[in-house]
Amino acid sequence: MELTLVVAVVVIALVFDYTNGFHDAANAIATSVSTRALTPRVALVMAAVCNFLGALLGTEVAETVGKGIISTPGGEHGLVIVLSALVGAITWNMITWYFGLPSSSSHALIGGLVGAGLASASTVLWSGILDKVVIPMILSPSIGFLGAFFVMTSILWLFRRTNPGRVTRGFRLAQSLSAAAMALGHGLQDAQKTMGVIFLALLTTGHVQQGDGIPLWVKLAAATAISLGTYSGGWRIMRTLGRRIIHLDPARGFASEAVAATVLYVMAIGLHAPVSTTHTITSAVMGAGATKRLSAVRWGVARGIITAWILTIPAAGMVAAVCYGLAHLILE
């Protein structure tokens, strides 16, 4: 029974990784597609490849998710907790995908872990959540908005006397690089969260020890799942991020992608924090767009997105808690 549950956790974790890929494909490429810097198919191939490579760049975020959110009991009970967390995260991903809302897969997963942890009376590591989740959750979109606003303001000043057509062509080329950097950062952040969950399941059953690193097969499996999910696309969310918040030009697309990618790298490598790629790029798009004029940003759409952000952790947590309760009854 325990081996069956381990396999089930690994499979469902990879399904979550896949849904993360198509749910968050827009993070990397929506701005480049909407400004016509890249065609949708080329952008998806590029994003999938960069997601795969980014997933192999480090394990800091994976270790935070695997060891710093909850402490599960050993054996089958611990596996049921992890399984419930994954079901909660996947359910919220599918709901927000259906409505085209760019919510955070990362926070859905963390909400699922916390919800299942509380329902099972496991130890929730609140200090780790505060340091590695709550504070970065506030900082990353704030830095994304302000950083993109100031970068775009600088671009407008530097190129104020340059022919607009030349500026547009130049930033269309630059967006190819910034979109690749964003996709690499997405792989670095989001694939590692799945690695962390699988590691937590293996740790629960004694297949790995607390001081062990992430096994290579786990890295490759997570990298493959998220890249395949990214290639399958997330067109509903792409329309929201690329067009409905604000109509972007190539310069603003470049500014938002470059700033968001930088935030992702710093948070992952420097702070080991599992931040939301969705929150970061969406805030950066708003910041770059606000340099036109504040009214250019469709704040009604932004309000709906922010509502989804606020609801993500508690909603995924509640679904995970219900799943744990049902599984506990069945297994008893």
URCORLIN-V597778 format. One record per backbone hydrogen bond with DSSP energy under -0.5 kcal/mol. CO is the residue of the C=O (numbers start at 1). NH is the residue of the N-H. E is the energy in kcal/mol with one decimal. If there is no record, write none. Layout:
BEGIN
co: <CO,CO>
nh: <NH,NH>
e: <E,E>
END
This chain:
BEGIN
co: <1,2,3,4,5,6,7,8,9,10,11,12,13,14,15,16,17,18,19,20,21,24,24,25,25,26,29,30,31,32,32,33,39,40,41,42,43,44,45,46,47,48,49,50,51,52,53,54,59,60,61,62,63,64,69,70,71,74,75,76,77,78,79,80,81,82,83,84,85,86,87,88,89,90,91,92,93,94,95,96,97,100,101,103,104,105,106,107,108,109,110,111,112,113,114,115,116,117,118,122,123,123,124,125,126,127,128,129,129,130,133,134,135,135,136,137,138,139,140,141,142,143,144,145,146,147,148,149,150,151,152,153,154,155,157,159,163,164,165,166,167,168,169,170,171,172,173,173,174,175,176,177,178,179,180,181,182,183,184,185,186,186,187,187,189,190,190,191,192,193,194,195,196,197,198,199,200,201,202,202,203,204,209,215,216,217,218,219,220,221,222,223,224,225,226,227,228,229,230,234,235,236,237,238,239,239,240,242,245,246,249,250,251,252,253,254,255,256,257,258,259,260,261,262,263,264,265,265,266,266,267,273,275,276,277,278,279,280,281,282,283,284,285,286,288,289,289,293,293,294,297,298,298,299,300,301,302,303,304,305,306,307,308,309,310,311,312,313,314,315,316,317,318,319,320,321,322,323,324,325,326,327,328>
nh: <5,6,7,8,9,10,11,12,13,14,15,16,17,18,19,20,21,22,23,24,25,27,28,28,29,30,33,34,35,37,38,36,43,44,45,46,47,48,49,50,51,52,53,54,55,56,56,57,63,64,65,66,67,68,125,72,123,78,79,80,81,82,83,84,85,86,87,88,89,90,91,92,93,94,95,96,97,98,99,101,100,102,103,105,108,109,110,111,112,113,114,115,116,117,118,119,120,122,121,124,71,125,126,129,130,131,132,133,134,135,137,138,138,139,140,141,142,143,144,145,146,147,148,149,150,151,152,153,154,155,156,157,158,159,160,162,167,168,169,170,171,172,173,174,175,176,176,177,178,179,180,181,182,183,184,185,186,187,188,189,190,191,191,192,193,193,194,195,196,197,198,199,200,201,202,203,204,205,207,208,206,75,212,219,220,221,222,223,224,225,226,227,228,229,230,231,232,233,233,238,239,240,241,242,243,244,245,248,298,248,253,254,255,256,257,258,259,260,261,262,263,264,265,266,267,268,269,270,270,271,273,275,277,280,281,282,283,284,285,286,287,288,289,290,291,292,293,296,297,297,299,301,302,303,304,305,306,307,308,309,310,311,312,313,314,315,316,317,318,319,320,321,322,323,324,325,326,327,328,329,330,331,332>
e: <-2.2,-2.3,-2.4,-2.4,-2.7,-2.4,-2.6,-2.7,-2.6,-2.0,-2.0,-2.6,-2.2,-2.3,-2.7,-2.6,-1.9,-2.1,-2.6,-2.4,-0.6,-1.3,-0.7,-0.9,-1.5,-2.2,-2.6,-2.7,-1.6,-2.1,-1.5,-1.1,-2.8,-2.3,-2.3,-2.6,-2.6,-2.5,-2.3,-2.5,-2.5,-2.0,-2.3,-3.0,-1.9,-0.6,-1.1,-1.5,-2.3,-1.6,-2.4,-2.7,-2.0,-2.6,-2.4,-0.6,-1.2,-0.7,-1.5,-2.3,-1.6,-1.9,-2.7,-2.5,-2.0,-2.0,-2.1,-2.2,-2.0,-2.7,-2.4,-1.9,-2.2,-2.4,-2.0,-2.4,-2.3,-2.2,-1.6,-2.8,-1.2,-0.5,-2.3,-0.6,-1.6,-2.2,-2.3,-2.8,-2.3,-2.3,-2.5,-2.9,-2.6,-2.2,-2.8,-2.3,-1.6,-2.7,-1.1,-0.7,-2.8,-0.6,-1.8,-2.1,-2.6,-2.4,-3.0,-1.9,-2.7,-2.3,-2.2,-1.5,-0.5,-2.7,-2.9,-0.6,-1.2,-3.2,-2.4,-2.6,-2.4,-3.1,-2.1,-2.1,-2.5,-2.6,-2.6,-2.1,-2.2,-2.2,-2.5,-1.9,-2.9,-2.3,-1.1,-1.1,-2.1,-2.5,-2.3,-2.5,-2.4,-1.7,-1.6,-2.1,-1.9,-0.7,-1.1,-0.8,-2.2,-2.8,-1.5,-2.4,-2.1,-2.4,-2.3,-2.2,-2.1,-2.1,-2.3,-2.1,-2.8,-0.6,-0.9,-0.6,-0.7,-0.5,-1.0,-1.9,-2.3,-1.7,-2.4,-2.7,-2.1,-2.1,-2.4,-2.6,-2.2,-1.4,-2.1,-1.1,-0.9,-1.5,-1.9,-1.7,-2.5,-2.2,-2.4,-2.5,-2.3,-2.4,-2.2,-1.7,-2.3,-2.1,-2.2,-2.1,-1.5,-0.6,-1.1,-2.2,-2.0,-1.3,-2.7,-2.8,-2.0,-1.8,-1.5,-0.7,-3.2,-0.8,-2.4,-2.6,-2.4,-2.3,-2.2,-2.9,-2.1,-2.2,-2.6,-1.8,-2.3,-2.2,-2.2,-2.4,-2.5,-2.3,-2.8,-0.7,-1.4,-1.4,-2.9,-1.7,-0.6,-1.9,-2.5,-2.3,-2.1,-2.0,-2.4,-2.0,-2.6,-2.7,-2.4,-2.0,-1.0,-1.7,-0.8,-2.0,-0.5,-1.1,-1.7,-0.7,-2.0,-2.3,-1.6,-2.0,-2.5,-2.1,-1.8,-2.0,-2.4,-2.1,-1.6,-0.6,-0.5,-2.9,-2.7,-2.1,-2.3,-2.2,-2.3,-2.3,-2.3,-2.5,-2.5,-2.3,-2.5,-2.7,-2.7,-1.9,-2.3,-2.7,-1.6>
END
